Amino acid sequence: MLFLWQSNRITIHIDGAARGNPGPASVGVVIQVAPDARPLHIGRFLGTRTNNQAEYEALLTALRELVRRQETQAPVALPPEIVIRTDSELLFSQMTGRYRIKDRQLGELAWEARKLMNRLPKVTFERIPRTENREADKVANRALDRALNLRSQA
């Protein structure tokens, strides 16, 4: 599907879900290209991860999708601003420089995210309450439920 960017910003809600810490995990991404457009939902099962790793994987999923679309939809450029909304205090604080990243695995995921962000227009982060991130949460949990049901039927 070709997106025609109808505004000067893209809003993306991200969420990671893990049942157990670590445990089976998934991501939910909701990309809103314009206020009146139908959002794109991406849900993906990850295998075993911690909740914090799942949150970072959700960010990476969103960024990879934007880079992919940017490269395949040329000459249609992305809008000048990409806003990532997350309910993860840790991810928000680490990606905005408020907290240092002490965990090696999270550091590697953050480094990969920064590499992808360098290939995109301006990326900003907003910390939102869980109640404003319900759609991404639903997408993540649907992907997790689907994967766990498939595994239990095998």
Buried (B, 14 or more C-beta within 10 A) or exposed (E): EEBEBEBEBBBBBBBBBBBEEBBBBBBBBBBBBBEEBEBBBBBBBBEEBBBBBBBBBBBBBBBBBBBEBBEEBEEEEBBEBBBBBBBBEBBBBBBEEEEEBEBEEBBEBBEBBEEBBEEBBEBEBEBBEEEEBBBBBBBBBBBBBEBBEEEEEE
